[in-house]
Amino acid sequence: METSLPVAERPRRPEWMKVRAPSADSKYFDVKQLIHGQRLHTICEEARCPNISECWGRGTATFQILGETCTRACRYCYVNSGRPSEPVDPLEPLRLANAAAQMQLTHVVVTSVDRDDVPDRGAGHYAATIRALKAKVPGCSVEVLTPDFLDVEEEALRTVLAERPDVFNHNIETVRRLHRRMRGAKASYDKALWLARAKELADYPVLTKSGIIVGLGETNDEVVDTMRDLRAHGVDVVTIGQYLQPSAKHAKIDRWVHPDEFRWFRQQGEELGFGSVFSGPLVRSSYRADEQRHAAETGRGAVAY
């Protein structure tokens, strides 16, 4: 079991990283009850997202499929890692769609753990989830945040894109220099860039997206270089947010990135031509994902939080 950092060893959070607890009159507790009642997982809980009070309070959540155990162990991620003890649940897509319908979502974000133990790496389960959502919640847009589909990348992409998700996201996570150190030997910076070009395999105008974590030891110029690589590979939307060290065994925070720097990242992204740039200390890949999509499609452009 992972342990949190002792209070005395935790880096002191600056004021701009403070978040509010859920209020009694928000939708937070209704969302929590529904998700737990349907035996679903969310990245909000599994990764200890700092925005959980805000997002659940607004009645939204980011669903995590393929179980709660990831076959990878990225140095920045709190999601449980190891060997999954249970097979993929074939009824999970239906339960997820039922929850989305009850929540009256108009934009649904679905992510997952890595499942290197499954032959198609979970691509078929993604496809089944998209189908279930479109059948149960007609008219809603669907965003998928996928793993790298190790060794079956193209076949898996075709399987997922055949169901026509509105947004395809694969996070680059960090800069080239730090990528292998933070993500492990199985991961590849160049492969992440290749996955970002999902629109080349799609037969419809899919929106593509990627996310970067800062505070892991990168320089600001390296962040811009990473954005430049993403844009060169056709990525439409990029998110940039502060890394938070979830436990003593995870990578240490290198620095607290100031809000002024996030505004600078936003400006650089605008100049590079992204349709949407969401950049801020508490921004995460699926944070206000409906607004990210709307900004890209309407030309509203970059946003800083």
C-alpha positions in Angstrom: 0.0 0.0 0.0 1.3 3.5 -0.9 1.9 5.9 1.9 1.5 9.6 1.7 4.5 11.9 2.5 4.8 12.8 6.2 3.5 16.3 6.8 7.0 17.6 7.7 8.4 16.4 4.4 5.6 17.7 2.1 6.6 20.7 -0.1 4.5 23.6 1.2 1.8 24.5 -1.3 1.7 28.0 -2.5 -1.6 29.9 -2.2 -2.5 29.4 -5.9 -2.5 25.6 -5.3 -5.2 25.7 -2.6 -8.5 24.1 -3.3 -11.9 24.2 -1.6 -13.6 21.2 0.1 -16.9 20.1 -1.4 -19.9 22.2 -0.2 -23.0 20.5 1.1 -25.2 22.1 -1.6 -23.1 20.9 -4.5 -23.6 17.7 -6.6 -20.4 16.2 -5.2 -22.1 13.7 -2.9 -24.7 12.7 -5.5 -22.0 11.9 -8.0 -20.0 10.0 -5.5 -23.0 7.9 -4.5 -23.9 7.2 -8.1 -20.4 6.2 -9.2 -19.8 3.9 -6.2 -23.3 2.4 -6.6 -22.5 1.5 -10.2 -19.2 0.0 -9.2 -17.3 2.3 -11.4 -13.8 3.9 -11.1 -12.8 7.4 -11.9 -9.4 8.9 -12.5 -10.6 11.7 -10.2 -10.4 9.4 -7.2 -7.7 6.9 -8.4 -5.2 9.7 -9.2 -6.2 12.0 -6.3 -7.1 14.8 -8.7 -7.1 18.2 -6.9 -10.1 19.3 -8.8 -12.4 16.5 -7.7 -14.5 18.8 -5.5 -15.0 21.3 -8.3 -15.8 18.8 -11.0 -18.0 16.5 -9.0 -19.6 19.5 -7.6 -20.5 20.5 -11.1 -21.9 17.1 -11.7 -19.1 15.8 -13.9 -16.5 13.1 -13.6 -13.8 11.3 -15.7 -14.5 7.6 -15.9 -11.7 5.1 -15.6 -12.3 1.8 -17.4 -10.4 -1.6 -17.5 -10.2 -1.9 -13.7 -8.3 -0.1 -11.0 -4.8 -1.8 -11.5 -2.4 -0.4 -14.1 0.3 -2.7 -15.5 2.7 0.3 -15.6 4.2 2.3 -12.8 4.8 5.9 -14.0 6.8 7.9 -11.4 4.3 10.7 -11.2 1.0 8.7 -11.1 -0.9 7.6 -8.0 -3.1 5.0 -9.8 -2.5 1.5 -8.3 0.1 -0.5 -10.3 0.7 -4.2 -10.4 -0.7 -7.3 -12.0 -4.5 -7.1 -12.4 -6.3 -9.9 -10.5 -9.5 -9.8 -12.5 -10.4 -9.9 -16.2 -11.9 -7.0 -18.0 -15.6 -6.6 -17.0 -17.8 -6.9 -20.1 -20.7 -5.1 -18.3 -18.7 -2.1 -17.3 -19.5 -0.1 -20.5 -23.2 -0.5 -19.9 -22.9 0.6 -16.2 -20.8 3.6 -17.3 -23.4 4.6 -19.9 -26.2 4.3 -17.3 -24.3 6.6 -14.9 -23.6 9.1 -17.7 -27.3 9.2 -18.5 -28.3 9.7 -14.9 -25.8 12.5 -14.6 -27.2 14.0 -17.8 -23.8 14.5 -19.2 -23.4 16.2 -22.6 -19.7 15.5 -22.8 -18.2 12.3 -21.4 -14.5 11.7 -20.8 -13.3 8.1 -20.6 -9.8 7.1 -19.7 -8.2 3.9 -18.4 -5.3 2.1 -16.8 -2.7 0.4 -19.0 -3.6 -3.2 -19.6 -0.5 -4.8 -21.1 -1.9 -8.2 -20.0 -4.8 -8.0 -22.5 -4.1 -8.9 -26.1 -5.7 -5.8 -27.6 -4.6 -3.7 -24.7 -8.2 -2.8 -24.0 -9.0 -1.2 -27.4 -12.1 -3.4 -27.8 -13.3 -2.3 -24.4 -12.9 1.3 -25.3 -14.9 0.7 -28.5 -17.7 -1.1 -26.5 -17.8 1.9 -24.1 -18.2 4.4 -26.9 -21.0 2.3 -28.4 -22.8 2.0 -25.1 -22.6 5.8 -24.5 -23.9 6.7 -27.9 -26.8 4.3 -27.5 -27.7 5.3 -24.0 -26.9 9.1 -24.2 -27.6 10.1 -27.8 -26.3 13.5 -28.7 -23.5 13.5 -26.1 -19.9 14.0 -27.3 -17.4 11.3 -26.3 -13.7 12.0 -25.4 -11.2 9.1 -24.9 -7.9 9.4 -23.2 -6.1 6.2 -24.1 -2.9 4.4 -23.0 -0.2 3.7 -25.6 -1.6 0.3 -26.7 1.9 -1.2 -26.5 2.9 -3.2 -29.6 -0.6 -3.1 -31.2 -0.8 0.7 -31.7 -2.2 0.9 -35.2 -4.7 -1.9 -34.9 -5.9 -0.6 -31.5 -6.3 2.9 -32.9 -8.4 1.7 -35.8 -10.6 -0.2 -33.4 -11.2 2.8 -31.2 -11.6 5.3 -34.1 -14.1 3.0 -35.8 -16.6 4.1 -33.1 -15.9 7.7 -33.9 -15.1 9.4 -30.6 -15.4 13.1 -30.9 -12.0 13.8 -29.1 -9.0 11.5 -29.1 -6.5 12.2 -26.4 -3.1 10.6 -25.6 -1.0 12.5 -23.1 2.7 13.1 -23.9 3.0 13.8 -20.1 6.6 15.3 -20.0 9.4 16.5 -22.1 11.7 14.3 -24.2 14.6 14.4 -21.8 12.5 13.2 -18.9 10.1 10.9 -20.7 11.7 7.5 -20.1 12.8 8.3 -16.6 9.2 9.3 -15.6 7.3 6.7 -17.7 9.6 3.7 -17.8 11.3 1.7 -20.5 8.1 0.6 -22.2 7.0 4.1 -23.0 8.3 6.2 -25.9 8.1 9.9 -26.5 8.0 9.4 -30.3 5.3 6.8 -30.0 3.2 9.2 -27.9 3.6 11.7 -30.8 2.6 9.1 -33.3 -0.6 8.3 -31.3 -1.4 12.0 -31.3 -1.8 11.7 -35.1 -4.9 9.6 -34.8 -6.7 11.9 -37.2 -4.6 10.4 -40.0 -6.3 7.0 -39.4 -9.8 8.5 -38.8 -12.3 8.8 -41.6 -14.0 11.8 -39.9 -12.7 15.1 -38.4 -11.7 13.9 -34.9 -10.3 16.5 -32.5 -6.9 15.4 -31.1 -5.5 16.4 -27.8 -2.5 15.9 -25.4 -1.4 17.0 -22.0 1.9 18.0 -20.3 2.7 18.0 -16.5 5.2 20.6 -15.3 7.3 20.6 -12.1 9.1 17.4 -12.8 12.5 19.0 -13.7 11.9 20.3 -17.2 12.8 23.8 -18.4 10.2 26.2 -19.8 12.0 26.0 -23.2 11.6 22.2 -23.1 7.9 22.6 -22.5 7.6 24.9 -25.5 9.7 22.4 -27.6 7.2 19.7 -26.6 4.3 21.8 -27.6 6.0 22.5 -30.9 6.4 18.7 -31.4 2.7 18.1 -30.6 1.6 20.8 -33.0 3.8 19.5 -35.7 2.0 16.2 -35.3 -1.4 17.8 -35.8 -2.6 18.1 -32.1 -5.5 20.5 -31.8 -5.7 20.9 -28.0 -3.0 20.9 -25.3 -3.3 21.1 -21.5 -0.6 22.1 -19.1 -0.8 21.7 -15.3 1.3 21.4 -12.1 2.6 18.1 -10.9 1.7 17.1 -7.4 3.7 14.4 -5.6 1.2 11.9 -4.4 3.4 9.7 -2.2 7.0 9.3 -0.9 7.8 6.8 -3.6 6.9 9.0 -6.5 9.0 11.6 -8.2 9.7 14.7 -6.1 8.3 18.1 -7.1 11.1 20.0 -8.7 9.4 23.4 -8.4 6.0 25.2 -8.1 5.4 26.7 -11.4 4.0 30.3 -11.0 0.7 31.3 -12.6 2.6 33.9 -14.7 4.6 31.0 -16.3 1.4 29.2 -17.1 0.1 32.4 -18.8 3.4 32.4 -20.8 2.9 28.8 -21.8 -0.6 29.8 -23.0 0.8 32.6 -25.1 3.4 30.3 -26.6 0.7 27.8 -27.4 -1.4 30.5 -29.1 1.5 31.5 -31.3 2.1 27.8 -32.2 -1.5 27.6 -33.5 -3.3 25.2 -31.1 -7.0 25.5 -31.3 -7.2 25.4 -27.5 -4.6 25.8 -24.8 -5.7 25.2 -21.2 -2.8 26.2 -19.0 -2.8 26.6 -15.2 -1.6 25.2 -11.9 -4.7 23.0 -11.3 -5.4 22.2 -15.0 -5.5 18.5 -15.8 -6.1 16.7 -19.1 -9.9 16.3 -18.5 -10.4 19.5 -16.5 -13.4 21.3 -18.0 -13.0 19.1 -21.1 -16.3 20.3 -22.6 -14.9 23.8 -22.5 -11.6 22.7 -24.0 -13.5 21.2 -26.9 -15.8 24.2 -27.4 -12.8 26.6 -27.3 -11.1 24.6 -30.1 -14.1 24.3 -32.3 -15.3 27.9 -32.0 -11.8 29.5 -32.2 -12.0 30.9 -28.7 -8.4 29.8 -28.3 -6.2 29.7 -25.2 -7.4 29.9 -21.6 -5.5 30.2 -18.4 -6.8 29.0 -15.0 
